[in-house]
C-alpha cells in the first residue's frame, strides 16, 4: 500500500490536503525535524528526531490503517506548488485517547499565514458533514499559543486541562472540544 487510501483529498483556497504517502518521508524528515515544532508535541514523539523518523512514522500509520484503525492522515501541500508536503493533520475521530482526536504540525517557514486554520477548517467540515460525528477533542501544550489560536479561529471551545508531558518540559495541556452543532452554526 503506497498511501492511506481511506483519507480523501480535500481542497481549500490555498491548499490541497492529500493522503499521507511513502513518498512524503523526505519532506517530513526535512520539515518536522525542528525543535521549534517538536517542543510543543507530546513526548511520545522522539527527540532528537531519528534519521529514519519519517519513514518509521509513515510505516506505523500504514500498518495501523491496514489493521483496521480509523485514522485520517493528511499532508498539506500548496496549491500550484511542487506537491511537497509542508505539514500534517492526523485525525482519529472515534479515539478516546486523552491526547485528543486531532493533531497537526506545519513547517516553520509557513507559520503565521493562516494556512493551518484553513486546513483545520477543511478537516472539521469533513468530520461533521461527511463523517457525521457529533464532537471530538484536540489538545495543545498551554505554552503553544499558535495552536491555541488555530483552535479559537476554528470554533473549538476550551473545556479544561489534562496532564500531558511535552518535550519542552510542559506537563499541562489545554483540552478543546469541537462540536458539530457549533461548527455548522458558524459555517452555514
C-alpha positions in Angstrom: 0.0 0.0 0.0 1.6 3.3 -1.0 -0.8 5.7 0.6 -3.5 5.8 3.2 -6.3 5.5 0.7 -9.2 5.9 3.0 -8.2 9.5 3.6 -9.9 11.7 1.0 -8.2 14.6 -0.8 -9.6 18.0 0.5 -9.2 21.4 -1.2 -9.1 24.8 0.3 -8.3 28.2 -1.3 -4.6 27.8 -0.8 -4.0 24.2 0.0 -4.5 20.6 -1.1 -4.8 18.1 1.7 -3.9 14.7 0.3 -3.4 11.3 1.9 -0.1 10.5 3.6 2.2 8.6 1.2 5.5 6.8 1.5 7.0 9.4 -0.9 6.4 12.1 1.8 9.2 10.7 4.0 11.9 13.2 2.8 9.7 16.3 3.2 8.5 15.1 6.7 12.1 14.4 7.7 13.3 17.8 6.5 10.4 20.0 7.9 9.4 18.1 11.1 12.9 17.6 12.4 12.8 21.0 14.1 12.9 21.8 17.8 10.5 24.8 17.3 7.8 22.3 16.2 8.7 19.3 18.4 9.0 21.2 21.6 5.2 21.6 21.7 4.4 18.0 21.0 3.8 15.2 23.4 6.9 13.4 24.5 5.9 10.2 22.7 7.3 11.9 19.5 11.1 11.0 19.5 13.6 13.8 20.1 16.2 14.1 18.8 14.3 13.1 15.8 15.9 9.9 14.3 17.2 9.8 10.8 14.5 7.3 9.9 11.8 9.1 11.9 9.6 10.0 9.0 9.8 6.5 7.4 9.0 4.9 10.7 6.0 7.2 11.2 4.6 6.5 7.8 5.1 2.7 8.1 3.4 2.7 11.5 0.4 4.7 10.2 0.0 2.4 7.2 0.2 -0.6 9.4 -2.5 0.8 11.8 -4.8 1.6 8.9 -4.2 -1.9 7.4 -5.1 -3.4 10.8 -8.5 -1.5 10.7 -7.9 1.6 12.8 -9.8 4.6 11.6 -7.1 7.2 11.0 -7.2 10.0 8.5 -3.8 11.4 7.8 -3.5 14.5 5.5 -0.4 16.0 4.1 -0.7 19.7 3.4 0.6 21.0 0.1 0.4 24.4 -1.5 -2.0 24.8 -4.5 0.1 25.5 -7.5 3.2 24.3 -5.7 5.5 21.4 -6.4 3.4 19.0 -4.3 5.9 18.9 -1.4 4.3 18.3 1.9 4.6 21.2 4.3 2.5 19.9 7.2 0.3 17.2 8.5 -3.1 16.8 10.2 -3.8 13.4 11.8 -7.4 12.7 12.8 -8.8 9.7 14.7 -12.4 10.6 15.1 -13.5 7.8 17.4 -10.4 7.5 19.6 -10.9 8.0 23.3 -7.3 8.9 23.8 -6.7 11.6 26.4 -4.4 13.4 24.0 -7.4 14.2 21.7 -8.6 13.1 18.3 -6.7 15.6 16.1 -3.1 16.8 16.0 -1.2 18.9 13.5 2.1 20.5 12.6 3.2 22.9 9.9 6.7 23.6 8.6 8.1 26.7 10.3 8.5 28.8 7.2 4.7 28.7 6.7 3.7 29.8 10.2 1.6 32.9 10.8 -0.1 32.8 7.4 -3.4 31.3 8.4 -2.7 28.0 6.5 -3.3 25.7 9.4 -6.6 27.4 10.3 -7.6 26.9 6.7 -6.6 23.2 6.7 -8.2 22.5 10.1 -11.5 24.1 8.8 -11.5 21.6 5.8 -10.9 18.7 8.2 -13.7 19.9 10.6 -16.0 20.2 7.6 -15.1 16.6 6.6 -15.6 15.4 10.2 -19.0 16.9 10.6 -20.5 17.0 7.2 -19.1 13.7 5.7 -18.5 11.5 8.8 -21.4 13.0 10.7 -19.7 12.8 14.1 -21.1 14.9 16.9 -17.8 16.1 18.5 -14.1 15.5 19.0 -11.3 16.8 21.1 -7.9 18.4 20.5 -5.2 19.2 22.9 -2.1 21.5 23.0 0.6 22.5 25.4 -0.6 25.5 27.4 2.6 27.3 26.1 1.6 26.7 22.4 -0.1 30.0 21.6 -0.2 29.4 17.9 -2.1 26.1 18.3 -4.5 27.7 20.7 -5.2 30.5 18.1 -6.0 27.8 15.4 -8.5 26.2 17.8 -10.1 29.5 18.7 -10.3 30.5 15.0 -11.9 27.2 14.0 -14.7 27.1 16.6 -13.2 24.9 19.4 -14.2 25.6 23.0 -11.8 25.2 25.9 -13.2 22.5 28.2 -10.3 22.0 30.7 -6.8 20.8 31.2 -5.1 17.4 31.1 -1.7 16.2 32.2 0.4 15.5 29.1 4.2 15.6 29.0 5.7 17.7 26.2 9.3 17.9 25.0 9.6 21.5 26.3 9.0 20.2 29.9 5.5 21.5 29.9 3.2 18.9 31.6 -0.1 20.6 31.2 -2.2 20.7 28.1 -5.4 22.6 27.2 -8.3 20.3 26.1 -10.6 21.7 23.4 -13.9 20.3 22.2 -15.2 20.9 18.7 -18.9 20.2 18.2 -20.9 19.5 15.1 -23.6 21.9 16.3 -21.2 24.8 16.8 -19.3 24.1 13.6 -22.5 24.0 11.4 -23.9 27.1 13.1 -20.6 29.0 12.3 -20.3 27.6 8.8 -23.8 27.6 7.2 
